Structures are given as structure tokens and as C-alpha cells.
């Protein structure tokens, strides 16, 4: 009889121990699920706010994990997310999460990386190197690293000359190169009423395609401003 009672007490203790473990496990799972829901909601909110203004850049958003010790209640009406206009322009964005059903709220944050596929160097190059398709490639670069105009098309920089030494993987930016460099002998093309007149000239400034630079007419020795059309030609519209 005594052994039976001991066995009964032991079984009851086992039952409550297992029940407690199951309750703790269920509570932890629910808490983890709520945390994951809020984190994913904050990410989707930021994507919806930033996608329209991202233009041709790609967004990568990483939400800071919410401390598991923070209690997040059920929210039948769905959590609400909000960030100020000033915050949305930053790399680290603070997001307020709240619920209409109660006064609960918390702040979480997301790190936003904006990348763009642009032309980068494939191998190191030295000053004076004329760029070809063999030393150029495309790669996604964090736009925060860009300080000057970058290029998204390899063909648009083929033929340009490097003004400085650059390393493998470095983004090709307008301040690093010139299609026409100061002192180059070039062709000046003047377009007048559908007619094209060409003469020789000497560049007085560096320039990439589309830039307006000063050049000297080799015949008249007069200075004119012309648009860079290629690595050999500038154009004046009269």
C-alpha cells in the first residue's frame, strides 16, 4: 500500500512537471511568434515607405531583434507602425509600434542599406590607363560610398582615361577619369543650321561625355566652350 501511494505521488509530480514544461514551452513559442510578427511588420512597413523613393536603388532592411524579455500583447486589430519623415531619410530608422486595443507601444529600429548596380574596376589600374571592357565589370555598391557621379553602363566609360590610381572593385566615378583631358588635341565640330564644320583644337580642361569644357581653336587661337561628345571630339551648337 505504501509503495502504491509513493508511486501515485510520483506520477502526480511527473504530471505537473510535464504540464509546467508544456506551459512554459507554449508561452515561449507564443512570445517568440509575437516578436517575429512585430519585427516582420516593421520591415514591411519600412519597405512600403521607402520603395517609392528608392528610384533605381535596391533596399536591404535589417530589423534589430526585440529583446525576448519584453512582453508583446496580442493585438486583434493588428499592430500599427510609424516613423517620422526625418527618420526615413536616415540609415538607422526608429519605428514606433503600437496597438489600438490598448496603450501598449514600443520602439524598434531597422538598418537600411541602399545599393545600386554600377561600373567598378576589375583589377587595379594606374593613372593614364584607357578603360576597356576587360578591366570593367558591374557590382552592387552601397550608394553611401559614392561621392560623385557613377555609371550604370560599362560602354558609357569605355575609352575614358584614368586620372589617378584605383584599386580592384573600386566604383568608377566621374572625378576619377576624363574622356578628354587637359592638353589633348581634339576635333571641334560646329553645327550651324544643319551644317557641320570641323577644326582642330586643344582642350583646356578635363571632361567626361556631356561636360562643357573650354577649348582653344588651333587656327584662330580663340577660346570657346564646347560639349564633350567622345574621347576625340567636342561639339558647339551655333
C-alpha positions, 0 to 999 in steps of 0.5 A, spaced: 500 500 500 505 504 501 509 503 495 502 504 491 501 511 494 509 513 493 508 511 486 501 515 485 505 521 488 510 520 483 506 520 477 502 526 480 509 530 480 511 527 473 504 530 471 505 537 473 512 537 471 510 535 464 504 540 464 509 546 467 514 544 461 508 544 456 506 551 459 512 554 459 514 551 452 507 554 449 508 561 452 515 561 449 513 559 442 507 564 443 512 570 445 517 568 440 511 568 434 509 575 437 516 578 436 517 575 429 510 578 427 512 585 430 519 585 427 516 582 420 511 588 420 516 593 421 520 591 415 514 591 411 512 597 413 519 600 412 519 597 405 512 600 403 515 607 405 521 607 402 520 603 395 517 609 392 523 613 393 528 608 392 528 610 384 533 605 381 536 603 388 535 596 391 533 596 399 536 591 404 532 592 411 535 589 417 530 589 423 534 589 430 531 583 434 526 585 440 529 583 446 525 576 448 524 579 455 519 584 453 512 582 453 508 583 446 500 583 447 496 580 442 493 585 438 486 583 434 486 589 430 493 588 428 499 592 430 500 599 427 507 602 425 510 609 424 516 613 423 517 620 422 519 623 415 526 625 418 527 618 420 526 615 413 531 619 410 536 616 415 540 609 415 538 607 422 530 608 422 526 608 429 519 605 428 514 606 433 509 600 434 503 600 437 496 597 438 489 600 438 486 595 443 490 598 448 496 603 450 501 598 449 507 601 444 514 600 443 520 602 439 524 598 434 529 600 429 531 597 422 538 598 418 537 600 411 542 599 406 541 602 399 545 599 393 545 600 386 548 596 380 554 600 377 561 600 373 567 598 378 574 596 376 576 589 375 583 589 377 587 595 379 589 600 374 594 606 374 593 613 372 593 614 364 590 607 363 584 607 357 578 603 360 576 597 356 571 592 357 576 587 360 578 591 366 570 593 367 565 589 370 558 591 374 557 590 382 552 592 387 555 598 391 552 601 397 550 608 394 553 611 401 560 610 398 559 614 392 561 621 392 560 623 385 557 621 379 557 613 377 555 609 371 550 604 370 553 602 363 560 599 362 560 602 354 558 609 357 566 609 360 569 605 355 575 609 352 575 614 358 582 615 361 584 614 368 586 620 372 589 617 378 590 610 381 584 605 383 584 599 386 580 592 384 572 593 385 573 600 386 566 604 383 568 608 377 566 615 378 566 621 374 572 625 378 576 619 377 577 619 369 576 624 363 574 622 356 578 628 354 583 631 358 587 637 359 592 638 353 589 633 348 588 635 341 581 634 339 576 635 333 571 641 334 565 640 330 560 646 329 553 645 327 550 651 324 543 650 321 544 643 319 551 644 317 557 641 320 564 644 320 570 641 323 577 644 326 582 642 330 583 644 337 586 643 344 582 642 350 583 646 356 580 642 361 578 635 363 571 632 361 567 626 361 561 625 355 556 631 356 561 636 360 562 643 357 569 644 357 573 650 354 577 649 348 582 653 344 581 653 336 588 651 333 587 656 327 584 662 330 587 661 337 580 663 340 577 660 346 570 657 346 566 652 350 564 646 347 560 639 349 564 633 350 561 628 345 567 622 345 574 621 347 576 625 340 571 630 339 567 636 342 561 639 339 558 647 339 551 648 337 551 655 333 
